[in-house]
Amino acid sequence: MNTSNWVADTRTSYDTVAVSYAGHMREVLAGAPYLRAALALFTDLVHSAGGGPVADVGCGPGHVTAHLRELGVDAFGIDLSPAMIDVARRDHPGLRFEVGSMADLDLADASVVGLLAFWSLIHVPDDAVPTVLGHFRRVLRPGGPLLLGFHVGDESVLKTQGYGGHPMNVHVHRRRPDRVADWLRDAGFTVEAHLALDLDKSTPGAVLFARRQS
């Protein structure tokens, strides 16, 4: 499996599907009570940590960023795809969205009180995950909460089409929660909770709550 160009492939693919993807995701949280509950708990953890800016990394069209703002979180979004950021700014005027890569996160050390990566690590190959999590730890304040969502499984598949039939060229990596938890511990996080989702579906999901160690 050649994942050497994963950053460029991911950017191009999501530039291509940005408008269709935004339409697909617009109402997704309305039908996802457990995800809304996870975001509400994350909000409580952010407030308990003293409040402050929260980065939604891999924000896509900004629907989760906007939801967090509605919950009273000072959230802003970062995404690799310029077209996704254009859609996010169009759909959520007044909120902060920036183009950026989680593999080279352009945020100052300890500059955010919380960080969210909802189904955005799924395109990051295994050998790049430690670098990404290292950036997450670097930009979080000590004790700051981290919320990860991802597909569960043991395989990686190449996605060549999606969201309105547009062409894509991205690998989708499905991982076991214990493996992701081990990566988090190695990166300097304490893993606090695990929520399993959609257990009877062909592609279940998981949410992990972690906290940056001091």
N, C-alpha and C positions, 0 to 999 in steps of 0.2 A: 504494500500500500504506500503510494507516494503522497506524503502530506507536506513536502518541503515548501510548497507554495500556498499553504493553507490561508495565510493572511490575505494575499491577493485574491485567491479564489473566493473566499468568504465575502470580501468587499464587493467584488464584481457580481457575485450571485445575488446578494441582497440589494445592491443598486438596481438590478434587473427586476426584482419582484417587489420592490418597496411599496408601491401603491396598492397592489393586490394583497400583500401581506398585512398592511395596515387595515384594510377592510375585513380581512379574516380575523384579526385580533381585536377589533374594536369593542366587541361585546363579550370577550372571552371571560373576563373576571366576573361578569354578572352570573354566569353559569358555573362558577367554580368556588363554592362556599369554603372549601378547605384552604384554598389558596388565599382567599380574602382573610380567613382567620390567621393564617401564617403571617400575612402582611400586617394585620392588626397587632399581633404579638411582637413583630419586629419593630413596629412603631413604639410600643410600650418600652421595649429595650433601648431604643434610641433616646427616648425621653428620660429613662432611668439613668442613662449614661451622661446626662447633662444637656442633651440636645445639640443641634448644630447641623452643618451640611452633611448630606447623605448622597453618595454616588450610586446611581443605577447604571451599572456597567454592562454594555450590550443591551441598551434600552430599546432598540428597534424604533417603532413609531411612537413611543413615549406613553403608552397606556398605563404601564405600572408606575412610571414616574408621576403621572398626573394623579393616579389613585393615592399614592403616598402623600402628595401635596394636599389632597382632600382630607387626609387623616391628620394633617397638621405637621407633616415632616418637611423640612427644608431640603427637598430632593431635587437633584439635577441629573440629567441623562448624558451618557457618553456612548457613542456607537461608532463602529468601524466604517459603516456605510454612509457616505455623504447624502445619498438619496433618502435613506431612512431619517437622517437628521432633518432634511428639508421637510419631510412629511410630518415629523414630530413637531417642528416649529409651526407648520401650517395648522395642525390639528389642536395644538396646545399653545397658542400665542401667550407670551408673557412668561413662560417657563424657560429655564436655561437648558439648552442642549448643545453639545459639542461633539465634533468628530475626533475620535481617538481610538487607540488600540490597547486592549487589556494586556497585550504582550509587551507594551512599552508605555505604561500609563503615565501620562503627563500631568501628574498632580503632585503637590509638595508633600514631603514627609509629614505624617500625622495631621493631615489637613482635613480629614473627614471623620465624623463620629460614628458613621455606619456605612456599610457597603452591601449592595445587593447585586447578585448576578443570577438572573432568572433565565434558565435555559440558554445561556450564552456561552457557557463552557463546553457545550456539546460539540462545537466545531474545533476545539483546541486539541491537537494530538497529545498523546501521553507524555512525550518528552518535553513538551512546552508547558505542561500544567504547573510544575514546580516554579517556573519563572513567573507565570501569571499569579499564582498564589503568593509568591514573594512580593510582587507589586501590591497586591491587596493588603498584605500585612504592613508594608512600608507606609502606605498612605493612610491607614487607619490609626486613630489614636489608641494608646494602650487601653485595653478593656472594651474597645468598641465592638459592636456586634456585626457579624457577617451572616448573610442569608444566601444560600446557594440552592437553586432548583435545577434538576437535570433528569434525563431519561435513564431508566434502570435497565441493565442487561449486561451481556458479555461480548457484544460484537460491535463492529463499526461498519456502517453501510454508506455507499456513495449515493448521494441524492442528486439526480440529474434533471429533475423537473419538479416544480411545485408552485402553489399559490397562483392559480389562474393558468397553469400550463406553461409558464415561462421556464426557460432553461436555467438550470443551476449546476454547479460543480463543487459540491461541498461534502465532506465526510461528516456523518453524524455518529458520534461516539456514545455508546450506551455503557454505563458503568454501575458497579455495585456500590451501595452506600458505604460499606466498610472500607472499600478501596479509596473512595474520596475522603473519608474520615482520616485514613492513614496519611494521605497527602497533606491534609490540613494540619495534622499534628506535627508532621515533619517541617511544615512551613512556619510553625510557631503559634498555632491556634489551639484553643481548648474547644473540643466538640461537645455541645451541650444537649442537643436534641435532634431527633430524626422523625420526620413525618412521611409515611408511605402513602402513595396516591394511586388510584386507578388500578388496584391489584388484579382485577379481573379483565383488564384490557390487554391487547397484544403488546403495547409498549407502556408499562407502568412508569410512574415518576416518583421522585423523592425530593424532599426539602430537608436541608441540614442547617441547623443553627450552630454557629460557632462564635468564638470571641477571641480577639487578639490578646495574647499573653503580654504581660508588661515587659 
